Amino acid sequence: MYKKNITFSVLILALMTAMPVSSAELSYTNISIGYQAQTSDDLGFDLDSDGIKFDGSLAVTDRVFLRADYFSLRSDTVNFGRASGVVDSARFSIGLGLHFPVAANTDLVTTFSYANVDKDFLNTSIDEDGVIVSGGIRSKPTDIVELGANVNYVDIGNKEDVGFGVTGRVFVLPVASIGLSYDKLDNSDKFTVDLRYDF
């Protein structure tokens, strides 16, 4: 847990030393904080959870960027036979991304990430590692609107999954925006609302 917090803190500090970008460009150096709600059945039963999520990205060349995210969720109370309790889950991922322009302010984007997932309920703890590969398109058709769509491949523990995600974002300032995203996998649905700052 300490290694995860240190890695994320280093990324945030690096982001804060960067210069703001033009409002007309897609930014690959940014930080965000958001609220996430998830419905899943990967433990064998329906589970509703919500919590907080952090994202960060750092451009290292014109085509390459580093990225990381972390979320921590807590479920509603669940009955486990004679016992009841909540499920706490957290995921940390860090990886490398590539982007290629296909039109004005429109990029093809792919990311390759290592991920670690922790789940705790009653006296049981699950700790799994794996990879997440994502590919899609990102576009900023106007100065105040950004759109994105992607396909995701997830292989964590002994489970493989393929899904998709869509994102819409409205800029309230040239470098600050509010985003709404939906991510779908076979066993989960996620909605996220966030605030992002571009550097």
Backbone torsions as a table, in degrees:
resi	resn	phi	psi	omega
1	MET	NA	-41.5	179.9
2	TYR	-64.9	-39.0	178.9
3	LYS	-62.6	-39.5	179.2
4	LYS	-63.6	-45.5	-178.9
5	ASN	-64.9	-38.6	178.9
6	ILE	-65.3	-45.6	179.7
7	THR	-59.5	-45.2	-178.5
8	PHE	-67.4	-37.2	179.1
9	SER	-65.2	-40.2	177.6
10	VAL	-62.2	-42.1	178.4
11	LEU	-62.4	-43.6	179.9
12	ILE	-62.4	-43.1	178.9
13	LEU	-62.9	-38.9	178.1
14	ALA	-65.0	-40.2	178.9
15	LEU	-62.2	-39.2	-174.5
16	MET	-72.5	-10.2	176.0
17	THR	-91.7	-5.7	-177.0
18	ALA	-82.7	161.0	179.5
19	MET	-92.7	146.9	176.9
20	PRO	-61.2	150.3	178.8
21	VAL	-99.4	167.5	175.0
22	SER	-63.9	145.2	-178.4
23	SER	-65.6	-18.9	-177.7
24	ALA	-86.2	-6.5	-175.4
25	GLU	-100.9	156.8	168.8
26	LEU	-77.8	130.2	-178.5
27	SER	-97.4	134.3	173.6
28	TYR	-115.0	14.7	171.3
29	THR	-127.4	105.5	-175.1
30	ASN	-160.7	167.0	173.1
31	ILE	-135.2	151.9	178.4
32	SER	-148.2	155.2	173.7
33	ILE	-134.7	138.0	-174.7
34	GLY	-152.3	172.5	175.0
35	TYR	-105.9	133.6	-177.9
36	GLN	-126.0	135.6	175.3
37	ALA	-121.3	135.1	-174.5
38	GLN	-135.9	140.0	169.2
39	THR	-118.3	127.0	-176.5
40	SER	-145.8	164.1	174.2
41	ASP	-136.7	27.9	-175.9
42	ASP	-73.9	-10.6	174.4
43	LEU	-96.7	5.6	178.2
44	GLY	98.2	2.4	177.3
45	PHE	-151.0	157.0	-179.7
46	ASP	-67.8	136.2	-175.1
47	LEU	-141.4	124.8	175.8
48	ASP	-105.3	126.1	-177.6
49	SER	-136.1	157.8	171.4
50	ASP	-151.5	164.9	-177.9
51	GLY	172.4	-154.7	-172.8
52	ILE	-112.7	149.9	179.5
53	LYS	-136.7	140.3	175.7
54	PHE	-120.0	140.9	175.5
55	ASP	-132.9	148.8	174.1
56	GLY	-149.9	148.0	179.0
57	SER	-143.2	143.4	-178.0
58	LEU	-138.0	114.7	176.5
59	ALA	-71.1	129.7	178.3
60	VAL	-111.7	-22.5	170.6
61	THR	-143.7	-176.2	178.2
62	ASP	-65.3	-18.7	-175.9
63	ARG	-125.7	-9.2	-173.0
64	VAL	-120.6	139.0	175.9
65	PHE	-142.1	155.9	172.3
66	LEU	-98.8	148.5	179.0
67	ARG	-145.1	153.9	178.1
68	ALA	-153.0	151.2	172.4
69	ASP	-147.2	160.4	178.7
70	TYR	-149.3	132.2	171.5
71	PHE	-134.7	151.1	178.3
72	SER	-133.3	120.4	-174.9
73	LEU	-124.0	149.8	173.6
74	ARG	-128.5	136.4	-176.1
75	SER	-87.1	169.1	165.7
76	ASP	-65.5	165.3	177.9
77	THR	-64.1	132.7	-177.9
78	VAL	-119.5	139.8	176.3
79	ASN	-90.3	122.7	176.6
80	PHE	-111.8	80.1	-177.3
81	GLY	65.7	-117.7	-179.7
82	ARG	-84.0	-9.8	-179.1
83	ALA	-112.0	160.4	176.6
84	SER	-139.2	155.8	-179.6
85	GLY	179.7	-174.2	179.4
86	VAL	-110.9	160.3	175.2
87	VAL	-108.1	121.4	174.6
88	ASP	-100.8	128.9	179.6
89	SER	-132.5	146.1	178.8
90	ALA	-145.0	144.4	175.7
91	ARG	-135.5	136.4	174.1
92	PHE	-123.0	133.5	175.5
93	SER	-138.5	148.5	178.5
94	ILE	-145.8	140.7	-176.7
95	GLY	-168.7	-165.0	-174.9
96	LEU	-121.8	141.6	179.0
97	GLY	-128.7	152.7	176.1
98	LEU	-128.0	142.9	176.3
99	HIS	-138.7	144.0	-175.9
100	PHE	-134.9	127.8	-178.7
101	PRO	-70.4	138.8	176.0
102	VAL	-122.2	-15.2	177.0
103	ALA	-163.9	178.6	179.5
104	ALA	-60.6	122.0	178.9
105	ASN	55.1	32.3	177.4
106	THR	-135.9	124.9	-176.6
107	ASP	-125.8	147.2	161.6
108	LEU	-85.6	133.4	-173.9
109	VAL	-130.8	136.6	173.8
110	THR	-135.9	143.6	178.4
111	THR	-132.6	149.0	177.4
112	PHE	-128.8	118.9	-171.8
113	SER	-133.5	146.3	166.3
114	TYR	-89.3	139.7	-179.1
115	ALA	-133.6	146.1	173.7
116	ASN	-128.8	132.7	-178.1
117	VAL	-121.4	131.3	174.6
118	ASP	-118.3	133.3	175.1
119	LYS	-133.5	132.7	-179.7
120	ASP	-130.2	129.3	174.9
121	PHE	-151.9	134.1	-172.6
122	LEU	50.9	-122.7	179.6
123	ASN	-105.6	21.6	-177.4
124	THR	-111.1	137.6	177.7
125	SER	-130.4	133.9	178.0
126	ILE	-119.7	127.2	178.7
127	ASP	-128.7	115.8	-175.3
128	GLU	-132.4	148.8	177.6
129	ASP	-119.3	160.6	177.3
130	GLY	178.2	-160.6	-177.4
131	VAL	-129.8	154.0	174.2
132	ILE	-131.2	126.1	177.1
133	VAL	-119.5	130.3	-176.4
134	SER	-132.7	144.0	176.0
135	GLY	-145.8	139.9	-179.1
136	GLY	-177.7	-157.2	-176.4
137	ILE	-128.4	146.0	179.0
138	ARG	-135.6	132.4	-174.1
139	SER	-143.3	146.5	174.7
140	LYS	-124.7	83.7	-174.5
141	PRO	-66.9	-26.1	175.5
142	THR	-136.3	174.6	179.3
143	ASP	-67.5	-19.3	-174.5
144	ILE	-114.2	-0.4	-178.0
145	VAL	-128.3	134.1	173.0
146	GLU	-130.7	138.2	-177.8
147	LEU	-129.0	151.4	177.7
148	GLY	-154.3	153.0	176.1
149	ALA	-149.8	142.2	-177.3
150	ASN	-152.3	158.6	172.3
151	VAL	-109.5	136.2	-175.3
152	ASN	-121.7	135.6	171.4
153	TYR	-112.4	124.4	-177.3
154	VAL	-121.7	127.2	177.1
155	ASP	-133.4	93.2	-177.5
156	ILE	-127.0	131.2	-174.7
157	GLY	64.1	-128.4	178.2
158	ASN	-109.7	24.5	-177.9
159	LYS	-119.4	129.4	173.8
160	GLU	-110.7	143.4	-178.0
161	ASP	-151.7	149.3	175.9
162	VAL	-129.1	134.0	-179.8
163	GLY	-153.1	-163.4	-177.5
164	PHE	-143.2	165.2	176.1
165	GLY	-144.0	148.9	175.5
166	VAL	-132.9	146.4	-177.2
167	THR	-139.8	139.9	170.4
168	GLY	-127.7	142.3	-175.1
169	ARG	-141.9	136.1	177.9
170	VAL	-119.3	129.8	-178.5
171	PHE	-89.8	121.8	176.7
172	VAL	-92.8	-18.4	171.8
173	LEU	-139.7	162.7	-179.2
174	PRO	-54.5	-28.7	-178.5
175	VAL	-120.5	8.6	-179.2
176	ALA	-129.0	134.6	-175.5
177	SER	-143.3	159.3	174.0
178	ILE	-110.1	129.6	-176.5
179	GLY	-121.3	149.5	173.5
180	LEU	-129.7	126.9	-178.3
181	SER	-134.8	153.7	176.6
182	TYR	-131.9	129.2	178.9
183	ASP	-124.7	131.9	-176.4
184	LYS	-123.7	126.6	167.4
185	LEU	-122.2	172.7	-178.4
186	ASP	-56.4	-36.3	-173.5
187	ASN	-114.5	13.7	-179.6
188	SER	-157.6	152.1	172.4
189	ASP	-128.5	132.1	-179.0
190	LYS	-128.4	135.3	170.9
191	PHE	-118.3	134.6	-179.7
192	THR	-132.6	133.8	170.4
193	VAL	-116.4	128.7	-176.6
194	ASP	-141.2	165.2	170.7
195	LEU	-113.5	128.1	-177.7
196	ARG	-123.6	142.3	175.2
197	TYR	-119.5	126.6	179.4
198	ASP	-98.5	140.9	179.2
199	PHE	-108.0	NA	NA
